[in-house]
Protein backbone atom coordinates (compact mmCIF):
# COMPACT_ATOMS: atom_id res chain seq x y z
CA UNK A 1 0.00 0.00 0.00
CA UNK A 2 1.21 3.50 -0.81
CA UNK A 3 0.91 6.04 2.00
CA UNK A 4 1.07 9.71 1.06
CA UNK A 5 2.60 11.97 3.73
CA UNK A 6 2.60 15.45 2.13
CA UNK A 7 3.05 17.26 -1.15
CA UNK A 8 6.56 16.66 -2.47
CA UNK A 9 6.54 19.15 -5.30
CA UNK A 10 4.31 21.03 -7.70
CA UNK A 11 5.33 22.00 -11.23
CA UNK A 12 4.00 25.16 -12.84
CA UNK A 13 4.60 26.03 -16.48
CA UNK A 14 5.20 29.80 -16.57
CA UNK A 15 5.30 32.59 -19.14
CA UNK A 16 7.22 35.29 -17.20
CA UNK A 17 9.86 33.54 -15.08
CA UNK A 18 11.36 36.66 -13.42
CA UNK A 19 7.94 37.88 -12.33
CA UNK A 20 6.96 34.47 -10.98
CA UNK A 21 10.29 34.15 -9.14
CA UNK A 22 9.76 37.54 -7.48
CA UNK A 23 6.23 36.56 -6.42
CA UNK A 24 7.12 33.19 -4.94
CA UNK A 25 10.33 34.39 -3.24
CA UNK A 26 9.62 38.00 -2.18
CA UNK A 27 5.89 37.67 -1.51
CA UNK A 28 5.41 34.07 -0.34
CA UNK A 29 8.89 33.46 1.10
CA UNK A 30 10.05 30.50 -0.99
CA UNK A 31 13.81 30.21 -1.45
CA UNK A 32 15.82 29.24 -4.50
CA UNK A 33 16.79 25.58 -4.21
CA UNK A 34 18.44 25.04 -7.59
CA UNK A 35 18.42 26.12 -11.22
CA UNK A 36 18.86 23.99 -14.30
CA UNK A 37 18.73 26.63 -17.01
CA UNK A 38 19.97 24.21 -19.67
CA UNK A 39 16.66 22.31 -19.46
CA UNK A 40 14.48 25.22 -18.29
CA UNK A 41 13.80 24.35 -14.65
CA UNK A 42 13.92 26.50 -11.51
CA UNK A 43 13.22 24.79 -8.19
CA UNK A 44 12.06 26.73 -5.15
CA UNK A 45 11.91 25.47 -1.57
CA UNK A 46 8.42 25.85 -0.07
CA UNK A 47 8.79 24.53 3.47
CA UNK A 48 9.38 20.78 3.17
CA UNK A 49 8.10 20.79 -0.41
CA UNK A 50 9.38 22.09 -3.74
CA UNK A 51 7.73 24.34 -6.27
CA UNK A 52 9.18 23.87 -9.75
CA UNK A 53 8.84 26.65 -12.33
CA UNK A 54 9.21 25.62 -15.97
CA UNK A 55 9.35 28.50 -18.50
CA UNK A 56 7.17 27.62 -21.51
CA UNK A 57 9.89 28.83 -23.89
CA UNK A 58 12.56 26.46 -22.49
CA UNK A 59 13.30 22.85 -23.44
CA UNK A 60 10.94 21.33 -20.84
CA UNK A 61 8.30 24.00 -21.37
CA UNK A 62 8.14 23.58 -25.15
CA UNK A 63 7.44 19.88 -24.62
CA UNK A 64 4.34 20.68 -22.56
CA UNK A 65 2.11 22.35 -25.13
CA UNK A 66 0.32 25.69 -24.93
CA UNK A 67 1.20 28.32 -22.33
CA UNK A 68 -0.95 28.62 -19.20
CA UNK A 69 -3.74 31.17 -19.21
CA UNK A 70 -7.41 31.67 -18.38
CA UNK A 71 -8.46 29.24 -21.11
CA UNK A 72 -5.81 26.60 -20.46
CA UNK A 73 -4.73 26.16 -16.85
CA UNK A 74 -2.15 23.66 -15.68
CA UNK A 75 -3.70 23.19 -12.23
CA UNK A 76 -6.88 24.24 -10.41
CA UNK A 77 -5.02 25.37 -7.29
CA UNK A 78 -2.43 24.22 -4.83
CA UNK A 79 -2.16 24.72 -1.13
CA UNK A 80 0.75 25.63 1.13
CA UNK A 81 0.35 24.91 4.85
CA UNK A 82 1.39 28.11 6.68
CA UNK A 83 2.72 28.21 10.24
CA UNK A 84 2.04 30.39 12.10
CA UNK A 85 -1.24 31.34 10.47
CA UNK A 86 -2.06 34.96 11.33
CA UNK A 87 -4.71 36.01 8.82
CA UNK A 88 -4.33 39.72 9.53
CA UNK A 89 -0.56 39.64 9.14
CA UNK A 90 -0.86 37.55 5.96
CA UNK A 91 -3.35 40.00 4.43
CA UNK A 92 -1.18 43.01 5.37
CA UNK A 93 1.93 41.37 3.90
CA UNK A 94 0.17 40.49 0.66
CA UNK A 95 -1.40 43.95 0.34
CA UNK A 96 2.01 45.58 0.85
CA UNK A 97 3.27 43.45 -2.04
CA UNK A 98 0.35 44.54 -4.24
CA UNK A 99 -1.39 41.16 -4.04
CA UNK A 100 -5.15 40.96 -3.57
CA UNK A 101 -6.20 38.06 -1.38
CA UNK A 102 -9.63 36.66 -0.66
CA UNK A 103 -11.24 36.54 2.76
CA UNK A 104 -10.36 33.97 5.38
CA UNK A 105 -12.68 30.99 5.02
CA UNK A 106 -12.95 27.62 6.69
CA UNK A 107 -11.87 24.88 4.29
CA UNK A 108 -10.97 21.24 4.64
CA UNK A 109 -7.32 20.25 4.14
CA UNK A 110 -4.88 17.50 5.06
CA UNK A 111 -5.09 18.36 8.77
CA UNK A 112 -8.87 18.88 8.81
CA UNK A 113 -11.16 21.90 8.68
CA UNK A 114 -9.42 25.20 9.29
CA UNK A 115 -8.74 28.72 8.03
CA UNK A 116 -7.44 29.41 4.56
CA UNK A 117 -6.92 32.29 2.17
CA UNK A 118 -6.99 32.16 -1.62
CA UNK A 119 -4.90 34.42 -3.86
CA UNK A 120 -3.56 34.39 -7.39
CA UNK A 121 0.04 34.42 -8.53
CA UNK A 122 1.07 36.76 -11.37
CA UNK A 123 0.03 34.24 -14.04
CA UNK A 124 -3.41 33.45 -12.63
CA UNK A 125 -2.66 30.24 -10.73
CA UNK A 126 -4.77 30.01 -7.58
CA UNK A 127 -2.71 29.55 -4.41
CA UNK A 128 -4.27 28.57 -1.09
CA UNK A 129 -2.52 29.47 2.17
CA UNK A 130 -3.81 27.07 4.86
CA UNK A 131 -3.71 27.29 8.62
CA UNK A 132 -4.07 24.53 11.23
CA UNK A 133 -7.26 22.61 11.84
CA UNK A 134 -9.60 24.60 14.03
CA UNK A 135 -12.13 27.41 13.95
CA UNK A 136 -11.65 30.51 11.86
CA UNK A 137 -11.00 33.45 14.18
GIDAFEN-V135319 format. One record per residue. N is the residue number from 1. RES is the residue in one small letter. PHI is phi in radians with two decimals (* if undefined). BURIAL is + if it has 24 or more other C-alpha atoms within 12 Angstrom, else -. D_LAST is the distance of its C-alpha to the last C-alpha in whole Angstrom. Layout:
n/res/phi/burial/d_last
N/RES/PHI/BURIAL/D_LAST
N/RES/PHI/BURIAL/D_LAST
//
This chain:
n/res/phi/burial/d_last
1/x/*/-/38
2/x/-1.60/-/36
3/x/-2.08/-/32
4/x/-1.46/-/30
5/x/-1.72/-/27
6/x/-2.89/-/26
7/x/-1.21/-/26
8/x/-1.49/-/29
9/x/-2.75/-/30
10/x/-2.23/+/29
11/x/-2.04/+/32
12/x/-1.99/+/32
13/x/-1.50/+/35
14/x/-2.19/+/35
15/x/-1.63/+/37
16/x/-2.02/+/36
17/x/-1.01/+/36
18/x/-1.01/-/36
19/x/-1.14/-/33
20/x/-1.17/+/31
21/x/-1.06/+/32
22/x/-1.03/-/30
23/x/-1.07/+/27
24/x/-1.28/+/26
25/x/-1.58/+/28
26/x/-1.29/-/27
27/x/-1.59/+/23
28/x/-1.71/+/22
29/x/1.47/-/24
30/x/-1.20/+/26
31/x/-2.11/+/30
32/x/-1.22/-/33
33/x/-1.62/-/34
34/x/-2.93/-/38
35/x/-2.12/-/40
36/x/-2.27/-/42
37/x/-1.08/-/44
38/x/-1.11/-/47
39/x/-1.92/-/45
40/x/1.42/+/42
41/x/-2.52/+/39
42/x/-2.14/+/36
43/x/-1.96/+/34
44/x/-1.94/+/31
45/x/-1.48/+/29
46/x/-2.18/+/25
47/x/1.15/-/24
48/x/-1.53/-/26
49/x/-1.94/-/27
50/x/-2.05/+/29
51/x/-2.08/+/29
52/x/-1.69/+/33
53/x/-1.95/+/34
54/x/-2.09/+/37
55/x/-1.08/+/39
56/x/-1.15/+/40
57/x/-1.66/+/44
58/x/-1.67/+/44
59/x/-0.96/-/46
60/x/-1.18/+/43
61/x/-1.11/+/42
62/x/-1.11/-/45
63/x/-1.33/-/45
64/x/-1.71/-/42
65/x/1.61/-/43
66/x/-1.12/-/41
67/x/-1.21/+/39
68/x/-1.18/+/35
69/x/3.14/-/34
70/x/-1.01/-/33
71/x/-1.64/-/36
72/x/-2.62/-/36
73/x/-1.38/-/32
74/x/-1.55/+/33
75/x/-2.50/-/29
76/x/-1.33/-/27
77/x/-2.88/-/24
78/x/-2.38/+/23
79/x/-2.21/+/20
80/x/-1.84/+/19
81/x/-1.32/+/17
82/x/-1.94/+/15
83/x/-2.51/-/15
84/x/-1.34/-/14
85/x/-1.85/+/11
86/x/-2.05/-/10
87/x/-0.98/+/9
88/x/-1.09/-/10
89/x/-1.12/-/13
90/x/-1.11/+/14
91/x/-1.07/+/14
92/x/-1.11/-/16
93/x/-1.07/-/18
94/x/-1.11/+/19
95/x/-1.06/-/20
96/x/-1.11/-/22
97/x/-1.58/-/24
98/x/1.40/-/24
99/x/-1.84/+/22
100/x/-1.54/-/20
101/x/-2.08/+/17
102/x/-1.33/-/15
103/x/-1.25/-/12
104/x/-1.24/+/9
105/x/-2.39/-/10
106/x/-1.52/+/10
107/x/-2.39/+/13
108/x/-1.53/-/15
109/x/-2.42/-/17
110/x/-1.04/-/19
111/x/-1.72/-/17
112/x/1.97/-/16
113/x/-1.25/-/13
114/x/-3.02/+/10
115/x/-1.25/+/8
116/x/-2.68/+/11
117/x/-2.31/+/13
118/x/-1.74/+/16
119/x/-2.65/+/19
120/x/-2.07/+/23
121/x/-1.39/+/25
122/x/-1.06/+/28
123/x/-1.91/+/30
124/x/1.54/+/28
125/x/-1.31/+/26
126/x/-1.45/+/23
127/x/-2.03/+/21
128/x/-1.86/+/17
129/x/-1.86/+/15
130/x/-2.00/+/13
131/x/-1.69/+/11
132/x/-1.26/+/12
133/x/-1.07/-/12
134/x/2.56/-/9
135/x/-1.23/-/6
136/x/-1.41/-/4
137/x/-1.98/-/0
//
